[in-house]
Amino acid sequence: MRLCATISLLTVVLVSLGSLAAPRSDFLFLDEVRVGMTGIGKTIVSGDAISEFAVDVVGIIDEPGTLSDFIVVRVSGEAIGRSGGIAQGMSGSPIYVGGKLIGALSRAASWSKELTPIGLVTPIEPMLDVLGWAQTASARPDDGAVLSGVALVDRPFAPSASEVAAAPNTIFAYPVSTPLIATGLSGRSRAILMDGANAVARPAETLGSFLPRGSLGEGLSGLSALSLDLLPLSGGASASSGSASAATLVPGGSLGIALVSGDVAVGALGTVTYVEQGAVIGFGHPFISNGASDFPLTTVSILETMKAYDASFKLGTLGETIGVINQDRTAAIGGRVGDRAATIDLRLDIEDLDRGTSRTVRADVVREPRLVPNLLLTAGFEAIDTTLDRVGPGTVEVTYQITGSGMPFSLERKDVFLSTTDVAVYPPWQLADIVAYLEYNEFADPKITSVSASMRITSEIRAIRIENLVLDSFVYSPGDTVKFTLVMQTYQGEQIVRSGQLTIPDTLLADEIVVRAYGGPRMLEGGESPQVLEGLADVIDLIETFESYETVTVELFANDWYASAGGDSLYGVAKASHEYPGYVVYDEWEVRAPLLTGSGG
């Protein structure tokens, strides 16, 4: 929320129409707007029919720059009454005075001097600039139209009546929120979509804990962090059979932005402000302030505008993809009909081994790095929860495959996880961690085109616990062979005894050796440096080669003689591994033994 600022007369930037096919007479610019002018706004309240509402110009908010200038208007009429005021989804509604477009309704507002609903209109100039249609020239609004001595407070939510009454010279503005539509989501997957890691924390056992510099998915945020609101009701399945089409993409009509489409669908809806030769602008405010973007542009069918005490909203469904939203700027979103956004083909196959049932979830996901991990996390939880129809313990085997046009080869990885409380947590978080690490590697854009995960889940606890590690001697010398016996126990089952050996390098200088048995991957020790990565191929190889939890490793460590005194300088010297497919090996056991060197050290 920006600080209150007394409105002052400052230069604003207007647009010359040299690059517009439409004549200047189709628009009314900020310097031509006068108090008392009347006009109409256009929006959809129900169905696909465009309704009109009345507009009266109250004045102009003129602040530094051009992106904080607004036209203050009263709104009234049947469409406003049916909607319960200015509803979510109305943002972008075109406002006309004398048949000329002045801008888009972008915010609702409260002002003690106005009892009827008022709103703020984003002027058309910066909206046209979003598409690069114009060159700039200097001008200023009419002095008589500027609301002198009035302060503007822009806030994320509506003020209380007492706040408004206590500040008669203040207009409180709040966005006409871009409502999110989510279909195919239920239960906690909706919470994960909006709250990310705050809804379901990432378990420590996923690769995010072991990859160098940590995973950028560790602090995974949901869509609420981008000031988006999820509608309390779903409009139903993606509506490709409705009457909405590219031909209905007209001022006052609806448009959508698809983040996920398919068996799971997530997107946003708003209103079209202006269309010019296949180019479109709308909203009158940003979506997620993404700048240059690559989001699918879709049709929308509005079912109804729902009145609500806190904020009315349009209930609708996203339809077919008809273009791309390539600009997400302060004043508007913009895009083109006919172009195609790059998306990720997602496929999740889940098999419930206990009930003998399976499900496949298919969807297209936007290829936006800061959104993809959370969208994958959401889809993964939804797929698992609805297939299992339970939340509880179990073991899951999962195989991931990720391909991209910027990747030197596809990534393939197999994992096994278990939980005594919630087995669904692991596969989606592992996938989100991997994709986040790929997206934000420092070498090259992977340009991910497809992501798949195949999961086999049972409620059985398939676990092997490390119970003991015994060495064949109490003391060793460089060059010796260390023979070990590893004792393990399956969960509520039989004991497993495994033998092996490790060779101590004959040049090793250390006071002692440490032999450790552990399951799965491990953290770097104090005497070890992260693997040096020289390209995207190394990143993929690193992800693929981390041990899964079905692997038990017995590893020999030594302390670096040349490390500073008192420091932890352990480093790996030699190791032996064995896999137990379908089982999770957990716990660890460590044995230390003196190392006698030739110098007597």
N, C-alpha and C positions, 0 to 999 in steps of 0.2 A: 504494500500500500504506500503510495507516495504521500509526502507531507502536504498539508494544506498549503495552497499558494494563492495569494490575492491575484485576481485576473488582471493582466496588464495588456496593453496594446503592443504587440510585437509583429514583426514581419513574418508572414507565412509563405509557403511555396505553393504556387498554383501551376497548372499544367497547360502547355500549349498543345493543341490537338493535331499537330502536323502528322503524327503517325496513326491517328485514328481514322477509320473509315467513316464513322459517324460524325456528323457536323457538330460544331460547338453548340449549336442551338438545341441539341439533345440534352445538354447538361446545364445545371445552374451551379456556379462555383461559389466558394465561400464569400468572395467580395461582392457577390450579387444578392446574397441572402439578407432579408430584412425581417425585423420583428413584425409579427402579425400576419405574415404570409401563411396561407393555408394550402394543404395538399392531401395526398393519400399515401398510404403504405400498402404493400402487397405481401401476402403470406398465405400459407395453407393451414387451415385449422382442422379440417377433417377430410378424408378421402384425398383426391388429387386435384380438387377444384381450388383455384386461387381466390381468396377473399380479400376485400379491401377494407381498410380502416382509415379514419380521419386523422389528420395531422395539422397542428398549429405550431408555428415557430415562435418560441419564447425568447430566444436569444442565442448568442454564440459564446462558447468558452474558448478564449484565445490565450494559449499558453506558449512558452518558448518552444521553438521548433514547429514542425507540422504534424507530428504523430500524436500530439496531445490536444489537438484542436477538435472541438465537438460542436454540433448544433443541438441546442436543447429544444425538444418538442413535446407538446401535449399529444397524447394518443387517445382515441375514443372510437366508439362504434360497436356494432354487433360482434365483429371478430375479436375485439379486445374483451368485450364482456363474456363471450363464450369461453375465452381462454383464461379468464380470471386474471387479466392483466397482461404484462409482457412475459411470455413464457419462454422456457428453455427451448431452443430450436428455432426461435424467431430471429436470432442474430443473422444478419445479412439481408433482412427484409428491405427491399428497395423503397426509398422515400422519394416521392415526386412532388414538385411544386409547379403548377401550371403546365403539367405534362413533361417537365424537365427533371432528370435524375439529379438529386442533390447529395446522395450518399446512402449509407446502410444503417439501419437500426442496430446498434451493437451493445448497448447497455441500458438497463433499467435504472431509475434514479428516484430519490426521495428528496423533497424540498418543502419546507413548511409553508411556503407561499403558494404552492400549487396542490390543490386537493385531488385533482384528476391525475391519472397515471402519467408520468413523464418519462421520457427516455432520452438517451444521447445518440446522436447520429454521427457516424464517422464520415467526414466529408469525402466526396468522390475523388478529389485530387490524389491523395496518397493511395487510394485503392487502385486507380488506374496505373499509378506508378509501379505497383506490384508486378504488373505484367510487362513493364518496360515499354509501355505504349507512348510515353510522353517525355518531352524535354521540359526543363524547369524554367520558370520566369517569376520575377518577384511581384507580389501584390499584397494587399492587406484587406481584412474585413471592414465593412462599413462601421464607422465609429458609433453610430446609433444602434447597431445591432449587438455590440459587445456588452456583456453583463458586467458592468463596472462595479467593483467592490464586492463581488461574489466569489467565495472560495469554493474550490472543488476538492472533494475527498474521494479518491478512487479506492474502493475496498472490495474484497472478495465476496462479501455477503451483504444483505440488506440491513440497514440500521434499524434500531428500535424507534418507536414513535417518540419516546422521550428524548432520544438523541437529536432527532429531526427538529422537535419543538424548541430545544435549547440552543439551536444554531440557525437562526432565521436567515443569515447571509451565507449559508453553506448548502451546496448541493452535494448529496451523497450519491455517488454513482457506483453501480456494481454490475459485473458482466452478465449479459444474457447468456448463461453457461452453454457450452457445447455439450449436449447430452450424449452419453455413450450408450450404445445398444449392445447387449451381449446375449447371444442365443447359443444354445447347446451347452451352457454352463449352469452348474447347480452347486449348492452347498459351499464348501470352502474354496472352490476354484474361483468363485466370484470375488471372495475376499482377497485371494492371492493376486488376482488381476489388478485390484486397486491398491493393495498394500504391500505386495511383494514379500520381502524378507520379514517385514513386521507381522505378517500373517502366519508364515511358516518359516522358521529359522533354518538356515542352511546347516546340515549336519557336518561335524568336523571330519567325517570319514571320506568326504568327496574330494576330488582332485584340487578343488580350490584351496585346500589347506597345504598342498604339497608342491604345486607349480611355482616356479621362480617368480618372486615379487607378488605372489598371491593372485587369486582370480579377481578380475574386475567385476565378476558377478557376485562377489562377497557382500557388497552393499546394495544388492538388487532392490530397486525402488519400484513401486507399483505406479499405476497411472494417476492415482490421486496426487502424487508428488508433482504432476504436471498440471495441476489445477483442473482436472477433469472429473466429472461426476457421472456415476453409473445410474441409469434410470432404475427406479425400484421395480418396474414392470418390464417384461420382455415383449417385444413386438411379434415374436414368433420366429419361424424359420426365415432364412434369407429369401426375399420375395422376388424371384425372377419372372413370375407369372402374372404380376400385377400390371396395372395400366401404365405405370411409370416407364419411360424410355428416354432415349437421347432427345427425342422431340419435345419432351416435357421439361427440358432444362432451360427454363425461361425465367426472367426476373419475377421474383415472388414465389417461384417453385422451390422444390427441395433438392438438395444434393447431399451425397454422403461420402465419407472417407472410410475405406475399409482397411482395418489393421490385420484382421484375420477373416477369411471367408472359407466356407466349406461346412464340414460336420460341426465345427466350432466357428462362431462368427462374432467378431468384435469390431465395432466401428462407431463413427460419430455422424450426426446429421445437423444440417443447418439450412440456410436459405440462400438462394441465388440472388445476387444483386444486379449483375450485368453480364450479358453475353455478346461477344463480338467476333464473328468469323471463326467460330470453333473454340475461342478462348473464353474462359469464364472466371469471374471473381465473386466472392461471397463472404459470409460471416461478419465482415466489418471489424474483425479482431483476429488475432492468431489462433491457430489450433493448439500446437505445442511450441510455437516460436522456433520452428525447425530450420527456417531459412530455406535454402534450396532443398527440395524434397523429392520424394519418389513414392507417393501414396496412390493407390488405386482410387479413382473417382467413380462413384456409383450413382445410380438412380436411387430414389427413396419413395416409398409409399407411406403416406401419413394415415394412420388409422383414426386417431382422435387426438385432440389437445386436452390433456387431463388437468383439471383444476386441483391445486394442492395448497395447503396453508402456507408452507415455506416458500415454494416456488412451483408454479405451474409448468408443465412440460409437454412437448409433443411426443406422442407414442407412434413409432413407425418402424418400418423394416427396410433394410438395405436391399437393393435389387442388383441388377446386372452391372458389371464393370463396363464403363463406356469411355474411360479416359484416364488421365493422370493428374494429380495435384502436384505441381512442381514448385510452388512457392507457398511458404507459410510465414507470413510477415506480420508486423505489428498492426497494419491497417486492414489486412484481408488475407485470405487464401486465394490462390489462383492456379489455373491449370488449363489443360487442353483436352477437348473431346477427340477420341480416335487414337491418341497415343497410349502406350502400354507401360505400366509400372513393372519394375523388376521385383519379383517375389520369390519366396522360398517354398518349395514343395515339401510339405511336412506329412510324414506317414508314421503313425504309432500303431503297432500290433501288440495286443495284450491277450495272453492266454491264461485263464484261471484253471490250473491243473486240478484243483480239488473238485470243481463242478463240471469240468470238461467243456467250458464255454470260452468263447473268444470274441474279440471285437477289434475292428480296424477303424482308426480315426484318420481322416484325410483333410487337409486344409492348406490354403495358401497364406503365407505370413509375410508381412512387409519386411523388406530388407533394410531396416533401420537399426544400426548397432545398439542404440540405447534402449530400444523397445523389444528387440527379438528375444533376449534371454528371459525376460518376464513373461512374454507371450508363450514361449515354449514351456516355461514352468507351469503356467496356467493350464495349457492344453494337456500337459502330461498328467497333472493331478486329476483333471476331469476324466481323462481316458481310463486311468487306473481305478479311480473311485467308482465310476459307473459300471465298469466291467466286474469288479469284485463285489460291488454292492455291500461293502463293509469297510471299516477302518480298524486295522488291528495288526497283529504280528504276522510274521512269515518270512520267507526267503524268496528272492527274485534274482533270476538270471537275465541279463540284458545285453543286447548287442547293438552298438551304435554304428551308423555309417553317415558320413558327411561329405558332400562333394561341392565343388565350387569352380567356377570358370577361372578364378585366379589362383587356384590351388594346384601345385605340381602333381599331386596324386590325391586320391580320396583317403579320408581318415576312417579307419575301422578300429573299434575297441570293444572288448567283451569284459563285463563286470558281473560280480555276484555280491549281493548285499543281504543282510538280515536285520530284523528288528523285532523286539519283543513287544513293541507298542504300535508302530505305524510303518509298515513296510513300503507304503506308497511314497514316502519322503525322498527316498534315495535316487531312483532313476531320473525324475524330472530335474532334481538339483544337479546331478552329475552332468546331464545334458546342458543345462543352463551354464554351468561352469565351463564346460568345454567350448561351447559356442562363444561365450563372452571372451575367453582367452584367445580364440581364433580371431574374432572381430577386432580386438584391440592389440594384436601383435604389432611390433614396431617395424616389420619388414615389408609387408605387402597386403593389400586388400584381398581377402580370400574370395570375395564375391560369391558367397554361399548360394547355391541353387537348390540343394535338396538336403533334407535332414530326415533320417529314419531311425527308429528304435524299436526293437523287437523284444518283448518281455514275457517271461514265463514265471508265473507266481504261484506259490503254494503257502498255505498257512503253517506248514511244517517248519520247525526250527532246524535247519540243516547246518549245524555248527560243529567245529572241532576246536577244542581248547588245548593250548600248550600247557602241559602240567609239570614237565621237568626236562632238564638238559644236563647230561652227564658226560664229562670228558674222560679220556683214558689215562690222563696223568695230571699231577698237581703242579708240574713245572715243565717248561719247554725251552728249546734253544732255536735260533734261526735255522731254517732248513728242515725242521721237524715236521712230521705229519700229525695233525691233531685229529684223532678219531673221536667221534661223538655219538651219543645215543639220545634220541629225542623221544620223549614219551608224551602222547597226546590222548585226548578222550573225546569221542563223539558225544553230542548232546543226547543224554539218556540212552547211550548205546555202549559200544565196545571200546576197549583201549587199543590204541595204535602205537607201535614201537617202530621207530625208523632209525637206521644207522647211516653214517656217512663220514667223510673226512675232508679236511682242509689242509693245505700246505702253507707253512709259514715261509715267506721269502727268506733266502739265506742272507740277504743284505739288510734285513729289517733291523733298525735301531730303536729299541723301546725298552722300558722297564717291565712292562707286562703286556699281555694280550687280553682282549675281551671277546668272548664268543657269545653271540646273542641269537636266540631263535625268536622270530616274530612272524605275524601274518600280514599280508598286504603290503602297501607301500610304507616308507618311513620318511621322517623328516631328515634334512641334512644335519650332520654332526658338526661340532664346532671347528674341526680341522678340515672340513670339506668346503669347496667352492661350488657354486651353482654351475651347471653345465653351460658352456659357452655356446650360444645359439647364433648362427650366422645367416639364417634365412628362414622363410616360411616352412621349407621342408624339414628343418631341424625342429621347429615348433610342433609340427604334426607328428614327427617321430617321437618326440619327448612324450606327448600325450598318449601315444599308442603303447609305449614301452613301460610306463609305470605299472608295477605289479598290481594285479587285482587281488581281492581278498580270498580267493580260492588258492592262493600261493602261500606256502610256508617257506621261509628263508632262514638258513643258519649262516651267519656272517661273522667273520673274524675282523676285529678292529684293533688298532694300536694307537698309542699316543705319540704325537709328533715331538721328537726330542728337542727340536729347535724352536718349539712354541714358547711363549712367555710363561714364566712360572705361575702356577695357580689357574691358568686358563684351561678351558675345555678344548682339547686339541685332538679328540678322537677322529679317526678317519677309517674308512673301509679298506680292507686289504684283500680279502678273498671271501667268496660265498658260494653256497650250494642251495638250489631251490627245487621244490617239488610242488605239483599242482594236485588239488583234490576237486575235480570238476563238480560244480553244483553245491559246494560247501564253503562256508566262511570260516577261515582260520583266524582265531583271535587270541589275545593275551600275548605275553612274551616272557622269556626266561633268559637270564644272563649269568655267565660264569667268568670269573677272572682268574688268571694264572700268571705267575712270574715268568719273565723271559730272561734267560741267562745268556748274555752276549759274550763274545770272546774277550772283550776288554774288562769283563767283570762288572760292568755297569749295572 
